[in-house]
Amino acid sequence: MPRFSSMKYAPAETRRILRDRFLRYLPVSNTAAMRPSSENLIPDEQLLNLLLNLNITFESDADRARSSYDAARAKNPDELSFDQAIADGWFRIVWGRVTAPYEIDQRARAAPADTMTALQSLLKHRFGESFALNDTVKSDPALASLASRIERGETVPAQCAARTWNGWLHAFGIVR
């Protein structure tokens, strides 16, 4: 079942409401570096389909962080365990994600290369993201190329925009 059933009987009104929500809830940047390239400008229905079928995996997710920490710790088993590092205050889990104070992050990164390797590895990669799209998007001929670029990491979803939405933002002077 489509998420926006009103698209069947009132497509123009549904698009208007979605554009209004895009304006209110998505960040807008005035820098040219953040503007999407022409190959990343797609019709609004296709962009919505892409975003609804997008799965984002965060490296800071507690389970992923634990497995990467343990993999790095296997090379140097005398380091603290994941749970002991949390107990000692090196980092913590907040809402299922790893977070660390700025000072600890800076000190861990400045430590000699052969010490605290598991912690350094965890903190270095904690902001990483990977994207996966389901078969609905991959099988759409209009989105297949963009979907493969996103999954390979050549494009991130934040670099994509709807043609009509982008034109509308320019028309009202929100984006220059």
PyMOL commands that place a pseudoatom at each C-alpha (Angstrom):
pseudoatom trace, name=CA, resn=MET, resi=1, chain=A, elem=C, hetatm=0, pos=[0.000, 0.000, 0.000]
pseudoatom trace, name=CA, resn=PRO, resi=2, chain=A, elem=C, hetatm=0, pos=[1.439, 3.397, -0.943]
pseudoatom trace, name=CA, resn=ARG, resi=3, chain=A, elem=C, hetatm=0, pos=[2.229, 5.681, 1.942]
pseudoatom trace, name=CA, resn=PHE, resi=4, chain=A, elem=C, hetatm=0, pos=[0.346, 8.586, 0.389]
pseudoatom trace, name=CA, resn=SER, resi=5, chain=A, elem=C, hetatm=0, pos=[-2.958, 7.176, -0.825]
pseudoatom trace, name=CA, resn=SER, resi=6, chain=A, elem=C, hetatm=0, pos=[-4.183, 10.683, -1.674]
pseudoatom trace, name=CA, resn=MET, resi=7, chain=A, elem=C, hetatm=0, pos=[-1.798, 10.618, -4.658]
pseudoatom trace, name=CA, resn=LYS, resi=8, chain=A, elem=C, hetatm=0, pos=[-4.412, 8.517, -6.513]
pseudoatom trace, name=CA, resn=TYR, resi=9, chain=A, elem=C, hetatm=0, pos=[-7.343, 10.923, -6.184]
pseudoatom trace, name=CA, resn=ALA, resi=10, chain=A, elem=C, hetatm=0, pos=[-5.722, 14.328, -5.508]
pseudoatom trace, name=CA, resn=PRO, resi=11, chain=A, elem=C, hetatm=0, pos=[-2.172, 14.316, -6.892]
pseudoatom trace, name=CA, resn=ALA, resi=12, chain=A, elem=C, hetatm=0, pos=[-1.806, 18.096, -7.207]
pseudoatom trace, name=CA, resn=GLU, resi=13, chain=A, elem=C, hetatm=0, pos=[-2.973, 18.750, -3.639]
pseudoatom trace, name=CA, resn=THR, resi=14, chain=A, elem=C, hetatm=0, pos=[-0.741, 15.951, -2.310]
pseudoatom trace, name=CA, resn=ARG, resi=15, chain=A, elem=C, hetatm=0, pos=[2.281, 17.418, -4.122]
pseudoatom trace, name=CA, resn=ARG, resi=16, chain=A, elem=C, hetatm=0, pos=[1.486, 20.887, -2.756]
pseudoatom trace, name=CA, resn=ILE, resi=17, chain=A, elem=C, hetatm=0, pos=[1.308, 19.564, 0.821]
pseudoatom trace, name=CA, resn=LEU, resi=18, chain=A, elem=C, hetatm=0, pos=[4.516, 17.570, 0.427]
pseudoatom trace, name=CA, resn=ARG, resi=19, chain=A, elem=C, hetatm=0, pos=[6.366, 20.570, -1.027]
pseudoatom trace, name=CA, resn=ASP, resi=20, chain=A, elem=C, hetatm=0, pos=[5.182, 22.664, 1.897]
pseudoatom trace, name=CA, resn=ARG, resi=21, chain=A, elem=C, hetatm=0, pos=[6.487, 20.009, 4.304]
pseudoatom trace, name=CA, resn=PHE, resi=22, chain=A, elem=C, hetatm=0, pos=[9.790, 19.801, 2.419]
pseudoatom trace, name=CA, resn=LEU, resi=23, chain=A, elem=C, hetatm=0, pos=[10.211, 23.545, 2.905]
pseudoatom trace, name=CA, resn=ARG, resi=24, chain=A, elem=C, hetatm=0, pos=[9.436, 23.389, 6.594]
pseudoatom trace, name=CA, resn=TYR, resi=25, chain=A, elem=C, hetatm=0, pos=[11.323, 20.251, 7.590]
pseudoatom trace, name=CA, resn=LEU, resi=26, chain=A, elem=C, hetatm=0, pos=[14.274, 19.856, 5.222]
pseudoatom trace, name=CA, resn=PRO, resi=27, chain=A, elem=C, hetatm=0, pos=[17.296, 22.095, 5.605]
pseudoatom trace, name=CA, resn=VAL, resi=28, chain=A, elem=C, hetatm=0, pos=[18.047, 24.566, 2.846]
pseudoatom trace, name=CA, resn=SER, resi=29, chain=A, elem=C, hetatm=0, pos=[21.512, 25.760, 1.939]
pseudoatom trace, name=CA, resn=ASN, resi=30, chain=A, elem=C, hetatm=0, pos=[22.431, 28.822, -0.055]
pseudoatom trace, name=CA, resn=THR, resi=31, chain=A, elem=C, hetatm=0, pos=[25.894, 27.613, -1.007]
pseudoatom trace, name=CA, resn=ALA, resi=32, chain=A, elem=C, hetatm=0, pos=[26.532, 26.481, -4.547]
pseudoatom trace, name=CA, resn=ALA, resi=33, chain=A, elem=C, hetatm=0, pos=[28.485, 23.461, -3.293]
pseudoatom trace, name=CA, resn=MET, resi=34, chain=A, elem=C, hetatm=0, pos=[25.338, 22.005, -1.751]
pseudoatom trace, name=CA, resn=ARG, resi=35, chain=A, elem=C, hetatm=0, pos=[23.173, 22.395, -4.830]
pseudoatom trace, name=CA, resn=PRO, resi=36, chain=A, elem=C, hetatm=0, pos=[22.349, 19.098, -6.486]
pseudoatom trace, name=CA, resn=SER, resi=37, chain=A, elem=C, hetatm=0, pos=[23.814, 18.382, -9.891]
pseudoatom trace, name=CA, resn=SER, resi=38, chain=A, elem=C, hetatm=0, pos=[21.415, 18.023, -12.800]
pseudoatom trace, name=CA, resn=GLU, resi=39, chain=A, elem=C, hetatm=0, pos=[21.759, 14.238, -12.707]
pseudoatom trace, name=CA, resn=ASN, resi=40, chain=A, elem=C, hetatm=0, pos=[20.499, 14.277, -9.088]
pseudoatom trace, name=CA, resn=LEU, resi=41, chain=A, elem=C, hetatm=0, pos=[17.417, 16.369, -9.902]
pseudoatom trace, name=CA, resn=ILE, resi=42, chain=A, elem=C, hetatm=0, pos=[14.501, 13.982, -10.284]
pseudoatom trace, name=CA, resn=PRO, resi=43, chain=A, elem=C, hetatm=0, pos=[10.705, 14.339, -10.381]
pseudoatom trace, name=CA, resn=ASP, resi=44, chain=A, elem=C, hetatm=0, pos=[9.123, 14.744, -6.948]
pseudoatom trace, name=CA, resn=GLU, resi=45, chain=A, elem=C, hetatm=0, pos=[7.255, 11.415, -7.045]
pseudoatom trace, name=CA, resn=GLN, resi=46, chain=A, elem=C, hetatm=0, pos=[10.490, 9.572, -7.840]
pseudoatom trace, name=CA, resn=LEU, resi=47, chain=A, elem=C, hetatm=0, pos=[12.334, 11.376, -5.034]
pseudoatom trace, name=CA, resn=LEU, resi=48, chain=A, elem=C, hetatm=0, pos=[9.583, 10.452, -2.606]
pseudoatom trace, name=CA, resn=ASN, resi=49, chain=A, elem=C, hetatm=0, pos=[9.730, 6.827, -3.779]
pseudoatom trace, name=CA, resn=LEU, resi=50, chain=A, elem=C, hetatm=0, pos=[13.514, 6.831, -3.357]
pseudoatom trace, name=CA, resn=LEU, resi=51, chain=A, elem=C, hetatm=0, pos=[13.355, 8.258, 0.179]
pseudoatom trace, name=CA, resn=LEU, resi=52, chain=A, elem=C, hetatm=0, pos=[10.560, 5.909, 1.278]
pseudoatom trace, name=CA, resn=ASN, resi=53, chain=A, elem=C, hetatm=0, pos=[12.606, 2.885, 0.167]
pseudoatom trace, name=CA, resn=LEU, resi=54, chain=A, elem=C, hetatm=0, pos=[15.951, 4.023, 1.585]
pseudoatom trace, name=CA, resn=ASN, resi=55, chain=A, elem=C, hetatm=0, pos=[17.633, 2.230, 4.489]
pseudoatom trace, name=CA, resn=ILE, resi=56, chain=A, elem=C, hetatm=0, pos=[20.425, 4.054, 6.310]
pseudoatom trace, name=CA, resn=THR, resi=57, chain=A, elem=C, hetatm=0, pos=[22.973, 2.146, 8.382]
pseudoatom trace, name=CA, resn=PHE, resi=58, chain=A, elem=C, hetatm=0, pos=[24.862, 4.224, 10.927]
pseudoatom trace, name=CA, resn=GLU, resi=59, chain=A, elem=C, hetatm=0, pos=[28.321, 3.161, 12.085]
pseudoatom trace, name=CA, resn=SER, resi=60, chain=A, elem=C, hetatm=0, pos=[27.535, 4.667, 15.489]
pseudoatom trace, name=CA, resn=ASP, resi=61, chain=A, elem=C, hetatm=0, pos=[24.709, 2.178, 16.030]
pseudoatom trace, name=CA, resn=ALA, resi=62, chain=A, elem=C, hetatm=0, pos=[25.514, 0.343, 19.279]
pseudoatom trace, name=CA, resn=ASP, resi=63, chain=A, elem=C, hetatm=0, pos=[25.607, -3.151, 17.740]
pseudoatom trace, name=CA, resn=ARG, resi=64, chain=A, elem=C, hetatm=0, pos=[27.726, -2.088, 14.750]
pseudoatom trace, name=CA, resn=ALA, resi=65, chain=A, elem=C, hetatm=0, pos=[30.035, -0.086, 17.022]
pseudoatom trace, name=CA, resn=ARG, resi=66, chain=A, elem=C, hetatm=0, pos=[30.468, -3.076, 19.332]
pseudoatom trace, name=CA, resn=SER, resi=67, chain=A, elem=C, hetatm=0, pos=[31.355, -5.397, 16.463]
pseudoatom trace, name=CA, resn=SER, resi=68, chain=A, elem=C, hetatm=0, pos=[33.853, -2.943, 14.927]
pseudoatom trace, name=CA, resn=TYR, resi=69, chain=A, elem=C, hetatm=0, pos=[35.370, -2.269, 18.359]
pseudoatom trace, name=CA, resn=ASP, resi=70, chain=A, elem=C, hetatm=0, pos=[35.721, -5.992, 19.056]
pseudoatom trace, name=CA, resn=ALA, resi=71, chain=A, elem=C, hetatm=0, pos=[37.254, -6.577, 15.604]
pseudoatom trace, name=CA, resn=ALA, resi=72, chain=A, elem=C, hetatm=0, pos=[39.864, -3.860, 16.238]
pseudoatom trace, name=CA, resn=ARG, resi=73, chain=A, elem=C, hetatm=0, pos=[40.446, -5.120, 19.778]
pseudoatom trace, name=CA, resn=ALA, resi=74, chain=A, elem=C, hetatm=0, pos=[41.198, -8.632, 18.479]
pseudoatom trace, name=CA, resn=LYS, resi=75, chain=A, elem=C, hetatm=0, pos=[44.522, -7.258, 17.171]
pseudoatom trace, name=CA, resn=ASN, resi=76, chain=A, elem=C, hetatm=0, pos=[45.385, -5.908, 20.633]
pseudoatom trace, name=CA, resn=PRO, resi=77, chain=A, elem=C, hetatm=0, pos=[43.536, -8.045, 23.236]
pseudoatom trace, name=CA, resn=ASP, resi=78, chain=A, elem=C, hetatm=0, pos=[44.993, -6.275, 26.280]
pseudoatom trace, name=CA, resn=GLU, resi=79, chain=A, elem=C, hetatm=0, pos=[42.838, -3.186, 25.594]
pseudoatom trace, name=CA, resn=LEU, resi=80, chain=A, elem=C, hetatm=0, pos=[39.603, -2.535, 27.461]
pseudoatom trace, name=CA, resn=SER, resi=81, chain=A, elem=C, hetatm=0, pos=[36.501, -4.454, 26.441]
pseudoatom trace, name=CA, resn=PHE, resi=82, chain=A, elem=C, hetatm=0, pos=[33.626, -2.516, 24.913]
pseudoatom trace, name=CA, resn=ASP, resi=83, chain=A, elem=C, hetatm=0, pos=[31.605, -2.663, 28.143]
pseudoatom trace, name=CA, resn=GLN, resi=84, chain=A, elem=C, hetatm=0, pos=[34.624, -1.736, 30.283]
pseudoatom trace, name=CA, resn=ALA, resi=85, chain=A, elem=C, hetatm=0, pos=[35.375, 1.279, 28.042]
pseudoatom trace, name=CA, resn=ILE, resi=86, chain=A, elem=C, hetatm=0, pos=[31.791, 2.444, 28.595]
pseudoatom trace, name=CA, resn=ALA, resi=87, chain=A, elem=C, hetatm=0, pos=[32.087, 1.869, 32.352]
pseudoatom trace, name=CA, resn=ASP, resi=88, chain=A, elem=C, hetatm=0, pos=[35.352, 3.843, 32.442]
pseudoatom trace, name=CA, resn=GLY, resi=89, chain=A, elem=C, hetatm=0, pos=[33.701, 6.773, 30.636]
pseudoatom trace, name=CA, resn=TRP, resi=90, chain=A, elem=C, hetatm=0, pos=[35.579, 6.685, 27.308]
pseudoatom trace, name=CA, resn=PHE, resi=91, chain=A, elem=C, hetatm=0, pos=[32.288, 6.817, 25.453]
pseudoatom trace, name=CA, resn=ARG, resi=92, chain=A, elem=C, hetatm=0, pos=[28.653, 6.056, 26.103]
pseudoatom trace, name=CA, resn=ILE, resi=93, chain=A, elem=C, hetatm=0, pos=[25.529, 4.823, 24.382]
pseudoatom trace, name=CA, resn=VAL, resi=94, chain=A, elem=C, hetatm=0, pos=[22.769, 7.413, 23.996]
pseudoatom trace, name=CA, resn=TRP, resi=95, chain=A, elem=C, hetatm=0, pos=[19.559, 6.401, 22.236]
pseudoatom trace, name=CA, resn=GLY, resi=96, chain=A, elem=C, hetatm=0, pos=[21.281, 3.365, 20.775]
pseudoatom trace, name=CA, resn=ARG, resi=97, chain=A, elem=C, hetatm=0, pos=[24.243, 5.313, 19.332]
pseudoatom trace, name=CA, resn=VAL, resi=98, chain=A, elem=C, hetatm=0, pos=[27.844, 5.766, 20.440]
pseudoatom trace, name=CA, resn=THR, resi=99, chain=A, elem=C, hetatm=0, pos=[28.790, 9.229, 21.603]
pseudoatom trace, name=CA, resn=ALA, resi=100, chain=A, elem=C, hetatm=0, pos=[31.990, 10.566, 23.132]
pseudoatom trace, name=CA, resn=PRO, resi=101, chain=A, elem=C, hetatm=0, pos=[32.955, 13.926, 24.639]
pseudoatom trace, name=CA, resn=TYR, resi=102, chain=A, elem=C, hetatm=0, pos=[35.061, 16.133, 22.389]
pseudoatom trace, name=CA, resn=GLU, resi=103, chain=A, elem=C, hetatm=0, pos=[38.045, 16.078, 24.756]
pseudoatom trace, name=CA, resn=ILE, resi=104, chain=A, elem=C, hetatm=0, pos=[38.175, 12.286, 24.872]
pseudoatom trace, name=CA, resn=ASP, resi=105, chain=A, elem=C, hetatm=0, pos=[37.811, 12.064, 21.118]
pseudoatom trace, name=CA, resn=GLN, resi=106, chain=A, elem=C, hetatm=0, pos=[40.741, 14.448, 20.615]
pseudoatom trace, name=CA, resn=ARG, resi=107, chain=A, elem=C, hetatm=0, pos=[42.957, 12.697, 23.167]
pseudoatom trace, name=CA, resn=ALA, resi=108, chain=A, elem=C, hetatm=0, pos=[42.236, 9.250, 21.755]
pseudoatom trace, name=CA, resn=ARG, resi=109, chain=A, elem=C, hetatm=0, pos=[43.063, 10.417, 18.240]
pseudoatom trace, name=CA, resn=ALA, resi=110, chain=A, elem=C, hetatm=0, pos=[46.283, 12.051, 19.475]
pseudoatom trace, name=CA, resn=ALA, resi=111, chain=A, elem=C, hetatm=0, pos=[47.430, 8.901, 21.307]
pseudoatom trace, name=CA, resn=PRO, resi=112, chain=A, elem=C, hetatm=0, pos=[50.349, 6.944, 19.815]
pseudoatom trace, name=CA, resn=ALA, resi=113, chain=A, elem=C, hetatm=0, pos=[49.335, 4.659, 16.951]
pseudoatom trace, name=CA, resn=ASP, resi=114, chain=A, elem=C, hetatm=0, pos=[49.988, 1.414, 18.848]
pseudoatom trace, name=CA, resn=THR, resi=115, chain=A, elem=C, hetatm=0, pos=[47.820, 2.318, 21.884]
pseudoatom trace, name=CA, resn=MET, resi=116, chain=A, elem=C, hetatm=0, pos=[44.044, 2.447, 22.198]
pseudoatom trace, name=CA, resn=THR, resi=117, chain=A, elem=C, hetatm=0, pos=[43.629, 1.078, 18.662]
pseudoatom trace, name=CA, resn=ALA, resi=118, chain=A, elem=C, hetatm=0, pos=[40.085, -0.198, 19.231]
pseudoatom trace, name=CA, resn=LEU, resi=119, chain=A, elem=C, hetatm=0, pos=[38.938, 3.115, 20.691]
pseudoatom trace, name=CA, resn=GLN, resi=120, chain=A, elem=C, hetatm=0, pos=[40.668, 5.075, 17.931]
pseudoatom trace, name=CA, resn=SER, resi=121, chain=A, elem=C, hetatm=0, pos=[39.023, 2.911, 15.292]
pseudoatom trace, name=CA, resn=LEU, resi=122, chain=A, elem=C, hetatm=0, pos=[35.605, 3.305, 16.892]
pseudoatom trace, name=CA, resn=LEU, resi=123, chain=A, elem=C, hetatm=0, pos=[35.837, 7.073, 17.216]
pseudoatom trace, name=CA, resn=LYS, resi=124, chain=A, elem=C, hetatm=0, pos=[37.311, 7.528, 13.741]
pseudoatom trace, name=CA, resn=HIS, resi=125, chain=A, elem=C, hetatm=0, pos=[34.456, 5.713, 11.982]
pseudoatom trace, name=CA, resn=ARG, resi=126, chain=A, elem=C, hetatm=0, pos=[31.477, 6.541, 14.210]
pseudoatom trace, name=CA, resn=PHE, resi=127, chain=A, elem=C, hetatm=0, pos=[30.028, 9.169, 11.851]
pseudoatom trace, name=CA, resn=GLY, resi=128, chain=A, elem=C, hetatm=0, pos=[29.993, 6.836, 8.858]
pseudoatom trace, name=CA, resn=GLU, resi=129, chain=A, elem=C, hetatm=0, pos=[26.769, 6.006, 7.037]
pseudoatom trace, name=CA, resn=SER, resi=130, chain=A, elem=C, hetatm=0, pos=[25.897, 3.528, 4.335]
pseudoatom trace, name=CA, resn=PHE, resi=131, chain=A, elem=C, hetatm=0, pos=[22.782, 3.491, 2.228]
pseudoatom trace, name=CA, resn=ALA, resi=132, chain=A, elem=C, hetatm=0, pos=[20.778, 0.612, 0.780]
pseudoatom trace, name=CA, resn=LEU, resi=133, chain=A, elem=C, hetatm=0, pos=[17.732, 0.795, -1.446]
pseudoatom trace, name=CA, resn=ASN, resi=134, chain=A, elem=C, hetatm=0, pos=[15.217, -1.978, -1.821]
pseudoatom trace, name=CA, resn=ASP, resi=135, chain=A, elem=C, hetatm=0, pos=[14.246, -3.679, -5.082]
pseudoatom trace, name=CA, resn=THR, resi=136, chain=A, elem=C, hetatm=0, pos=[11.325, -1.302, -5.685]
pseudoatom trace, name=CA, resn=VAL, resi=137, chain=A, elem=C, hetatm=0, pos=[13.752, 1.517, -6.419]
pseudoatom trace, name=CA, resn=LYS, resi=138, chain=A, elem=C, hetatm=0, pos=[16.392, -0.631, -8.108]
pseudoatom trace, name=CA, resn=SER, resi=139, chain=A, elem=C, hetatm=0, pos=[13.852, -2.021, -10.566]
pseudoatom trace, name=CA, resn=ASP, resi=140, chain=A, elem=C, hetatm=0, pos=[12.559, 1.446, -11.536]
pseudoatom trace, name=CA, resn=PRO, resi=141, chain=A, elem=C, hetatm=0, pos=[14.407, 2.311, -14.774]
pseudoatom trace, name=CA, resn=ALA, resi=142, chain=A, elem=C, hetatm=0, pos=[14.285, 6.040, -13.993]
pseudoatom trace, name=CA, resn=LEU, resi=143, chain=A, elem=C, hetatm=0, pos=[15.964, 5.532, -10.595]
pseudoatom trace, name=CA, resn=ALA, resi=144, chain=A, elem=C, hetatm=0, pos=[18.260, 2.550, -11.245]
pseudoatom trace, name=CA, resn=SER, resi=145, chain=A, elem=C, hetatm=0, pos=[21.324, 4.644, -12.113]
pseudoatom trace, name=CA, resn=LEU, resi=146, chain=A, elem=C, hetatm=0, pos=[20.888, 6.984, -9.149]
pseudoatom trace, name=CA, resn=ALA, resi=147, chain=A, elem=C, hetatm=0, pos=[20.213, 4.038, -6.813]
pseudoatom trace, name=CA, resn=SER, resi=148, chain=A, elem=C, hetatm=0, pos=[23.426, 2.303, -7.840]
pseudoatom trace, name=CA, resn=ARG, resi=149, chain=A, elem=C, hetatm=0, pos=[25.426, 5.541, -7.363]
pseudoatom trace, name=CA, resn=ILE, resi=150, chain=A, elem=C, hetatm=0, pos=[23.950, 5.929, -3.874]
pseudoatom trace, name=CA, resn=GLU, resi=151, chain=A, elem=C, hetatm=0, pos=[24.746, 2.345, -2.897]
pseudoatom trace, name=CA, resn=ARG, resi=152, chain=A, elem=C, hetatm=0, pos=[28.328, 2.646, -4.215]
pseudoatom trace, name=CA, resn=GLY, resi=153, chain=A, elem=C, hetatm=0, pos=[28.786, 5.808, -2.132]
pseudoatom trace, name=CA, resn=GLU, resi=154, chain=A, elem=C, hetatm=0, pos=[29.304, 8.127, -5.118]
pseudoatom trace, name=CA, resn=THR, resi=155, chain=A, elem=C, hetatm=0, pos=[26.174, 10.124, -4.242]
pseudoatom trace, name=CA, resn=VAL, resi=156, chain=A, elem=C, hetatm=0, pos=[24.440, 10.649, -0.914]
pseudoatom trace, name=CA, resn=PRO, resi=157, chain=A, elem=C, hetatm=0, pos=[20.674, 11.160, -0.650]
pseudoatom trace, name=CA, resn=ALA, resi=158, chain=A, elem=C, hetatm=0, pos=[21.238, 14.699, 0.664]
pseudoatom trace, name=CA, resn=GLN, resi=159, chain=A, elem=C, hetatm=0, pos=[22.584, 15.605, -2.786]
pseudoatom trace, name=CA, resn=CYS, resi=160, chain=A, elem=C, hetatm=0, pos=[19.282, 14.652, -4.445]
pseudoatom trace, name=CA, resn=ALA, resi=161, chain=A, elem=C, hetatm=0, pos=[16.396, 17.046, -4.969]
pseudoatom trace, name=CA, resn=ALA, resi=162, chain=A, elem=C, hetatm=0, pos=[13.096, 17.157, -6.788]
pseudoatom trace, name=CA, resn=ARG, resi=163, chain=A, elem=C, hetatm=0, pos=[13.089, 19.138, -10.016]
pseudoatom trace, name=CA, resn=THR, resi=164, chain=A, elem=C, hetatm=0, pos=[9.834, 20.873, -9.236]
pseudoatom trace, name=CA, resn=TRP, resi=165, chain=A, elem=C, hetatm=0, pos=[10.722, 21.464, -5.575]
pseudoatom trace, name=CA, resn=ASN, resi=166, chain=A, elem=C, hetatm=0, pos=[14.129, 22.892, -6.476]
pseudoatom trace, name=CA, resn=GLY, resi=167, chain=A, elem=C, hetatm=0, pos=[12.592, 25.174, -9.112]
pseudoatom trace, name=CA, resn=TRP, resi=168, chain=A, elem=C, hetatm=0, pos=[9.960, 26.267, -6.645]
pseudoatom trace, name=CA, resn=LEU, resi=169, chain=A, elem=C, hetatm=0, pos=[12.619, 27.129, -4.049]
pseudoatom trace, name=CA, resn=HIS, resi=170, chain=A, elem=C, hetatm=0, pos=[14.518, 29.196, -6.624]
pseudoatom trace, name=CA, resn=ALA, resi=171, chain=A, elem=C, hetatm=0, pos=[11.349, 30.962, -7.733]
pseudoatom trace, name=CA, resn=PHE, resi=172, chain=A, elem=C, hetatm=0, pos=[10.631, 32.165, -4.204]
pseudoatom trace, name=CA, resn=GLY, resi=173, chain=A, elem=C, hetatm=0, pos=[14.234, 33.137, -3.551]
pseudoatom trace, name=CA, resn=ILE, resi=174, chain=A, elem=C, hetatm=0, pos=[14.753, 30.573, -0.789]
pseudoatom trace, name=CA, resn=VAL, resi=175, chain=A, elem=C, hetatm=0, pos=[17.730, 29.080, -2.648]
pseudoatom trace, name=CA, resn=ARG, resi=176, chain=A, elem=C, hetatm=0, pos=[19.799, 31.276, -4.916]
for i in range(1, 176): cmd.bond("trace and resi %d" % i, "trace and resi %d" % (i + 1))
show_as sticks, trace
zoom trace
